[in-house]
Amino acid sequence: MGHLTEYGDYKIKNIQKGEIDLGEESNYEKKRLQKLKEIYQPLTTWWKAQLGKEVDRVVVSKRLVEDPVVISTSESGYTANMERISKS
């Protein structure tokens, strides 16, 4: 399915890769996310230091609701399955 980029008038994007646009957000939501980033900045800095070169970046995101963390690849990076295949 990785080669399928459009369906009818809709663009299809792999949500496991990079950033995802969840639509427009209000000023309140923007301010709330910025405040959360400020609050959790020491934690994200610590995680980045712990993981070192294993990750590109550690960020606070509005993408998750119930799960504490998500690991995603960059837009041009391997998918998790391709990474597993290349390591074997």
CYANA upper distance limits for C-alpha pairs under 8 A (distance plus 0.5 A):
  2 GLY  CA     14 ASN  CA      8.23
  4 LEU  CA     12 ILE  CA      7.67
  5 THR  CA     11 LYS  CA      6.45
  5 THR  CA     12 ILE  CA      5.44
  5 THR  CA     13 LYS  CA      7.21
  6 GLU  CA     10 TYR  CA      6.14
  6 GLU  CA     11 LYS  CA      4.97
  6 GLU  CA     12 ILE  CA      5.77
  7 TYR  CA     11 LYS  CA      6.92
  7 TYR  CA     12 ILE  CA      7.48
 15 ILE  CA     19 GLU  CA      8.18
 15 ILE  CA     20 ILE  CA      6.85
 16 GLN  CA     72 SER  CA      5.74
 16 GLN  CA     73 THR  CA      7.03
 16 GLN  CA     79 THR  CA      8.19
 17 LYS  CA     72 SER  CA      6.02
 17 LYS  CA     73 THR  CA      5.29
 17 LYS  CA     74 SER  CA      5.81
 17 LYS  CA     75 GLU  CA      5.65
 17 LYS  CA     76 SER  CA      8.46
 17 LYS  CA     77 GLY  CA      8.19
 17 LYS  CA     79 THR  CA      8.05
 18 GLY  CA     72 SER  CA      6.91
 18 GLY  CA     73 THR  CA      6.39
 18 GLY  CA     74 SER  CA      5.07
 18 GLY  CA     75 GLU  CA      5.37
 19 GLU  CA     75 GLU  CA      8.42
 20 ILE  CA     63 ARG  CA      8.34
 22 LEU  CA     63 ARG  CA      8.49
 25 GLU  CA     29 GLU  CA      6.43
 25 GLU  CA     30 LYS  CA      7.14
 26 SER  CA     30 LYS  CA      6.84
 27 ASN  CA     31 LYS  CA      6.62
 28 TYR  CA     32 ARG  CA      6.52
 29 GLU  CA     33 LEU  CA      6.61
 30 LYS  CA     34 GLN  CA      6.71
 31 LYS  CA     35 LYS  CA      6.61
 32 ARG  CA     36 LEU  CA      6.69
 33 LEU  CA     37 LYS  CA      6.68
 33 LEU  CA     61 SER  CA      8.21
 33 LEU  CA     62 LYS  CA      7.70
 34 GLN  CA     38 GLU  CA      6.83
 35 LYS  CA     39 ILE  CA      6.68
 36 LEU  CA     40 TYR  CA      6.54
 36 LEU  CA     60 VAL  CA      7.87
 37 LYS  CA     41 GLN  CA      6.19
 37 LYS  CA     59 VAL  CA      8.23
 37 LYS  CA     60 VAL  CA      6.28
 40 TYR  CA     44 THR  CA      6.76
 40 TYR  CA     60 VAL  CA      7.88
 41 GLN  CA     45 THR  CA      6.56
 42 PRO  CA     46 TRP  CA      6.62
 43 LEU  CA     47 TRP  CA      6.67
 44 THR  CA     48 LYS  CA      6.62
 44 THR  CA     58 VAL  CA      6.10
 44 THR  CA     59 VAL  CA      6.73
 44 THR  CA     60 VAL  CA      8.08
 45 THR  CA     49 ALA  CA      6.74
 45 THR  CA     58 VAL  CA      7.99
 46 TRP  CA     50 GLN  CA      6.69
 47 TRP  CA     51 LEU  CA      6.57
 47 TRP  CA     58 VAL  CA      7.46
 48 LYS  CA     52 GLY  CA      6.22
 48 LYS  CA     55 VAL  CA      7.81
 48 LYS  CA     57 ARG  CA      7.07
 48 LYS  CA     58 VAL  CA      6.40
 51 LEU  CA     55 VAL  CA      6.87
 64 LEU  CA     68 PRO  CA      7.78
 64 LEU  CA     69 VAL  CA      8.00
 64 LEU  CA     70 VAL  CA      8.23
 73 THR  CA     77 GLY  CA      6.15
 73 THR  CA     78 TYR  CA      7.22
 73 THR  CA     79 THR  CA      7.04
 73 THR  CA     80 ALA  CA      8.24
 74 SER  CA     78 TYR  CA      8.35
 78 TYR  CA     82 MET  CA      6.16
 78 TYR  CA     83 GLU  CA      6.27
 79 THR  CA     83 GLU  CA      6.68
 80 ALA  CA     84 ARG  CA      6.77
 81 ASN  CA     85 ILE  CA      6.75
 82 MET  CA     86 SER  CA      6.58
 83 GLU  CA     87 LYS  CA      6.73
 84 ARG  CA     88 SER  CA      6.95
